[in-house]
Amino acid sequence: MTAARMKLPVIVVTIIGAGLALLSWSQTWYELRLADAAAGGEAIAVPGSVASPALAALGLAGLALVAALAIAGPGIRIVLGVLEILLGGCVLLAAGVSLGDPVAAVAPAVTDATGVTGSGPTAELVASATATAWPVAAIAGGVLLVLAGIAVLVTGTRWPASSRRYRGARLADTEEPGSAGDRERAASDRAVDDWDELSRGDDPTDDQPDAADDEPDAADDEPAPTRPTPPRHPPEPMRTTRRRCPTCPPTTPRRAKARPVPAARLTPEPRNEGAS
């Protein structure tokens, strides 16, 4: 298998290793029997949360590491590979310490059952502590995490890039430098200011000049061609024609009759006989 195809197997192995550590933490690790005088010889189940409580945090950290490996770049994968090796080593250490000293691992359970505290008194009350297969499963999970971390260090730089890259947005001012204060602001700040102006009832587009207005137009420098104005003639009078009925006989135009003017009645002026 080539190094470019190792991404999916490494991620699967990491999931299995972290899952084993987390699952074993919730299962029974020891079958504890106390002295006859203390608990009547009854067996007490000691879970991994008592024998090795750190496995829960280590298992969850391994699952979070899986998500980071899926989206990280080549440089970050090297750092994550080192962290995975350290994580697997911590799982091995937590499970190995519990298996190396079962009496100390089951001491909290003895204290809960009898009320006796202290390493010496609790050790005297322990008759036997039989380990189950779950501590070995936790150790196997730690080994898988270490191997997966080594594989990340060796092949992580040659893994194919993820289909979705998480890159920070680069906000750059694309407007011309040296303009008004609004052009020198960053894009994010300008967007916030625009929202503030809209909240105040102002139009943010008034502060942003149109780029098309700044560019000189060569067509504006040349005068527009003028068209000759056609001469205006007075309107011709409308001619109306009177239609004749085709079946009617022709008629002659009637002449207006002259009315006789009555003779003016002349009244003689009275003579002044005294003047003659």
C-alpha positions as CSV (number, residue, x, y, z in Angstrom):
1,M,0.0,0.0,0.0
2,T,1.4,3.4,-1.0
3,A,1.8,6.2,1.4
4,A,-0.9,8.3,-0.3
5,R,-3.5,5.5,0.6
6,M,-2.5,5.3,4.2
7,K,-4.8,8.1,5.4
8,L,-8.0,6.1,5.7
9,P,-6.4,3.0,7.4
10,V,-4.5,5.2,9.9
11,I,-7.7,7.1,10.8
12,V,-9.6,3.8,11.3
13,V,-6.8,2.4,13.5
14,T,-6.9,5.5,15.6
15,I,-10.7,5.2,16.0
16,I,-10.3,1.6,17.1
17,G,-7.6,2.4,19.6
18,A,-9.4,5.3,21.2
19,G,-12.6,3.2,21.2
20,L,-11.0,0.3,23.0
21,A,-9.6,2.7,25.7
22,L,-12.9,4.3,26.2
23,L,-14.9,1.1,26.2
24,S,-12.6,-0.7,28.6
25,W,-12.9,2.2,31.1
26,S,-16.6,1.4,31.4
27,Q,-16.2,-2.4,31.9
28,T,-15.2,-4.6,34.9
29,W,-11.4,-4.9,35.4
30,Y,-11.1,-6.9,38.6
31,E,-13.1,-9.4,40.6
32,L,-12.2,-8.5,44.2
33,R,-12.7,-10.8,47.2
34,L,-12.1,-9.5,50.6
35,A,-11.2,-11.3,53.8
36,D,-14.0,-13.4,55.3
37,A,-14.3,-11.2,58.4
38,A,-14.6,-8.1,56.2
39,A,-17.2,-8.9,53.6
40,G,-18.1,-12.6,54.0
41,G,-16.0,-13.7,51.0
42,E,-18.4,-12.1,48.4
43,A,-16.8,-10.9,45.1
44,I,-16.9,-7.2,44.3
45,A,-16.7,-6.0,40.7
46,V,-14.2,-3.2,40.2
47,P,-14.8,-1.2,37.0
48,G,-12.2,0.5,34.9
49,S,-13.4,3.9,36.1
50,V,-12.1,3.0,39.6
51,A,-9.0,1.0,38.6
52,S,-7.8,3.5,35.9
53,P,-10.0,6.6,35.8
54,A,-7.7,8.5,33.3
55,L,-8.7,6.3,30.4
56,A,-12.0,8.2,29.8
57,A,-10.2,11.5,29.1
58,L,-7.5,9.7,27.0
59,G,-10.2,7.9,24.9
60,L,-12.1,11.1,24.2
61,A,-8.8,12.9,23.2
62,G,-8.1,10.1,20.7
63,L,-11.5,10.5,19.1
64,A,-11.0,14.3,18.8
65,L,-7.6,13.6,17.2
66,V,-9.4,11.6,14.5
67,A,-11.4,14.7,13.4
68,A,-8.2,16.8,13.4
69,L,-6.3,14.3,11.2
70,A,-9.1,14.3,8.7
71,I,-8.9,18.0,7.9
72,A,-5.3,19.0,8.8
73,G,-2.7,19.9,6.4
74,P,0.7,18.2,5.9
75,G,2.5,20.3,8.5
76,I,-0.2,20.0,11.2
77,R,-0.3,16.2,10.6
78,I,3.3,15.9,11.9
79,V,2.3,17.6,15.2
80,L,-0.8,15.5,15.5
81,G,1.3,12.3,14.9
82,V,3.5,13.2,17.8
83,L,0.5,13.9,20.0
84,E,-1.0,10.6,19.1
85,I,2.1,8.7,20.1
86,L,2.1,10.5,23.4
87,L,-1.6,9.7,23.8
88,G,-1.0,6.0,23.2
89,G,1.8,6.0,25.6
90,C,-0.4,7.5,28.3
91,V,-3.0,4.8,27.7
92,L,-0.3,2.1,28.0
93,L,1.0,3.7,31.2
94,A,-2.5,4.0,32.8
95,A,-3.4,0.4,32.0
96,G,0.0,-1.0,32.9
97,V,0.1,0.7,36.3
98,S,-3.2,-0.8,37.2
99,L,-2.1,-4.3,36.1
100,G,1.2,-4.0,37.9
101,D,-0.4,-3.3,41.2
102,P,-3.9,-4.7,41.4
103,V,-4.2,-4.2,45.2
104,A,-3.6,-0.4,44.8
105,A,-5.9,-0.3,41.9
106,V,-8.8,-1.8,43.9
107,A,-8.1,0.2,47.0
108,P,-11.0,2.7,46.4
109,A,-13.4,-0.2,46.0
110,V,-12.2,-1.6,49.4
111,T,-12.7,1.7,51.0
112,D,-16.3,2.0,49.7
113,A,-17.1,-1.5,50.9
114,T,-15.5,-1.4,54.3
115,G,-14.9,2.2,55.1
116,V,-11.2,1.5,55.8
117,T,-8.7,4.0,54.3
118,G,-5.0,3.9,53.8
119,S,-2.9,1.7,51.6
120,G,-1.7,-0.6,54.3
121,P,-5.1,-1.4,56.0
122,T,-6.9,-1.9,52.6
123,A,-4.1,-4.2,51.4
124,E,-4.7,-6.4,54.5
125,L,-8.4,-6.7,53.7
126,V,-7.9,-7.9,50.1
127,A,-8.1,-11.6,49.8
128,S,-7.7,-11.8,46.0
129,A,-8.0,-9.5,42.9
130,T,-8.6,-11.3,39.7
131,A,-8.1,-9.3,36.5
132,T,-10.4,-9.6,33.5
133,A,-9.6,-9.2,29.8
134,W,-10.5,-5.5,29.7
135,P,-7.2,-4.2,31.1
136,V,-5.5,-6.1,28.2
137,A,-7.9,-4.5,25.8
138,A,-6.9,-1.0,27.1
139,I,-3.3,-1.9,26.5
140,A,-4.1,-3.0,23.0
141,G,-5.8,0.3,22.3
142,G,-2.7,2.1,23.5
143,V,-0.5,0.1,21.2
144,L,-2.8,0.9,18.2
145,L,-2.6,4.6,19.0
146,V,1.2,4.5,19.1
147,L,1.4,2.6,15.8
148,A,-1.1,5.0,14.2
149,G,1.0,8.0,15.4
150,I,4.1,6.5,13.9
151,A,2.3,6.0,10.6
152,V,1.2,9.6,10.6
153,L,4.8,10.8,11.1
154,V,6.1,8.6,8.2
155,T,3.3,9.0,5.7
156,G,1.3,12.1,6.8
157,T,3.0,14.6,4.5
158,R,2.0,12.5,1.4
159,W,-1.6,12.1,2.2
160,P,-4.1,13.5,-0.3
161,A,-5.6,16.8,0.6
162,S,-9.1,16.8,1.9
163,S,-12.0,17.7,-0.4
164,R,-12.9,20.7,1.8
165,R,-10.1,22.9,3.0
166,Y,-10.6,25.2,5.9
167,R,-8.8,28.4,5.1
168,G,-9.1,31.7,6.7
169,A,-10.7,34.4,4.6
170,R,-8.3,37.0,3.5
171,L,-9.8,40.4,3.7
172,A,-8.1,42.9,1.5
173,D,-9.0,46.4,0.4
174,T,-9.4,46.2,-3.3
175,E,-10.1,49.9,-3.8
176,E,-7.6,52.5,-4.9
177,P,-5.2,53.7,-2.2
178,G,-4.9,57.3,-1.3
179,S,-8.7,58.0,-1.6
180,A,-11.1,59.1,1.0
181,G,-11.3,57.4,4.4
182,D,-14.0,55.0,3.4
183,R,-11.7,53.5,0.7
184,E,-8.9,52.8,3.2
185,R,-11.0,50.7,5.6
186,A,-10.9,46.9,5.5
187,A,-13.7,45.0,3.9
188,S,-15.0,43.7,7.2
189,D,-15.0,47.1,8.9
190,R,-16.7,48.6,5.9
191,A,-19.5,46.0,6.0
192,V,-20.1,46.7,9.7
193,D,-20.2,50.4,9.1
194,D,-22.7,49.9,6.3
195,W,-25.0,48.0,8.6
196,D,-24.7,50.8,11.2
197,E,-25.6,53.4,8.5
198,L,-28.6,51.4,7.5
199,S,-29.7,51.2,11.2
200,R,-29.5,55.0,11.4
201,G,-31.6,55.3,8.2
202,D,-28.7,56.5,6.0
203,D,-27.9,55.2,2.5
204,P,-24.3,53.6,2.6
205,T,-24.1,53.8,-1.2
206,D,-23.9,57.6,-1.1
207,D,-20.3,57.3,0.4
208,Q,-19.1,54.9,-2.3
209,P,-18.5,56.7,-5.6
210,D,-19.2,54.8,-8.7
211,A,-16.0,53.6,-10.4
212,A,-17.5,54.3,-13.8
213,D,-17.9,58.0,-13.0
214,D,-14.1,58.3,-12.2
215,E,-13.0,57.0,-15.5
216,P,-12.8,59.7,-18.2
217,D,-14.9,59.1,-21.2
218,A,-13.3,60.0,-24.5
219,A,-16.7,60.3,-26.2
220,D,-17.6,63.2,-23.9
221,D,-14.7,65.3,-25.3
222,E,-16.0,65.2,-28.9
223,P,-19.0,67.4,-29.8
224,A,-22.1,65.5,-30.8
225,P,-22.9,65.8,-34.6
226,T,-25.7,68.2,-35.4
227,R,-28.3,67.5,-37.9
228,P,-29.7,70.2,-40.3
229,T,-33.1,71.4,-39.3
230,P,-35.5,71.1,-42.2
231,P,-37.4,74.3,-43.2
232,R,-40.8,74.8,-41.8
233,H,-43.6,75.5,-44.3
234,P,-46.9,77.0,-43.3
235,P,-49.6,74.3,-43.3
236,E,-51.7,74.2,-46.4
237,P,-55.4,75.0,-45.9
238,M,-57.7,72.1,-45.8
239,R,-59.9,71.9,-48.9
240,T,-63.4,70.6,-48.3
241,T,-65.5,69.3,-51.2
242,R,-69.2,68.9,-51.1
243,R,-70.3,65.6,-52.3
244,R,-73.3,65.5,-54.7
245,C,-75.9,62.9,-54.6
246,P,-75.6,60.8,-57.8
247,T,-79.4,60.4,-58.1
248,C,-80.3,64.0,-57.4
249,P,-80.8,66.5,-60.3
250,P,-78.3,69.2,-60.6
251,T,-79.1,72.3,-58.8
252,T,-78.1,75.8,-59.6
253,P,-76.7,78.0,-56.9
254,R,-79.2,80.4,-55.5
255,R,-78.4,84.0,-55.6
256,A,-79.2,86.2,-52.7
257,K,-82.0,88.6,-53.5
258,A,-81.4,92.2,-53.0
259,R,-83.8,93.7,-50.5
260,P,-85.3,97.1,-51.5
261,V,-84.2,99.9,-49.4
262,P,-87.1,102.2,-48.4
263,A,-86.8,105.7,-49.4
264,A,-85.7,108.0,-46.7
265,R,-88.4,110.3,-45.5
266,L,-87.1,113.7,-45.6
267,T,-88.7,116.2,-43.2
268,P,-88.2,119.7,-44.2
269,E,-86.6,121.9,-41.7
270,P,-88.8,124.7,-40.3
271,R,-88.0,128.0,-41.7
272,N,-87.3,131.0,-39.5
273,E,-89.4,133.8,-41.0
274,G,-88.1,136.4,-38.6
275,A,-84.6,136.0,-39.9
276,S,-85.5,136.9,-43.4
